């Protein structure tokens, strides 16, 4: 199945793109996605520190993904 990934903040620089289409096996979870991203992009090794949103809703690792989902990778934000 194909999903669309959106990268925000530093993740755009780490991957080199704002968005990509990404292929996963059927019944993949957010955890499966994270594992795949770390394997494909060494620069995302700290992905467990990032928030993941699926179709504009924050998601935990057990959420199953579906064809066409829009998934955002959101790094921690600091400021003052």
PyMOL commands that set and color helices and strands:
alter all, ss='L'
color gray80, all
select helices_A, chain A and resi 10-15+30-40+42-44+47-49
alter helices_A, ss='H'
color red, helices_A
select strands_A, chain A and resi 2-7+19-23+51-54+57-58+70-74
alter strands_A, ss='S'
color yellow, strands_A
deselect
rebuild
show_as cartoon
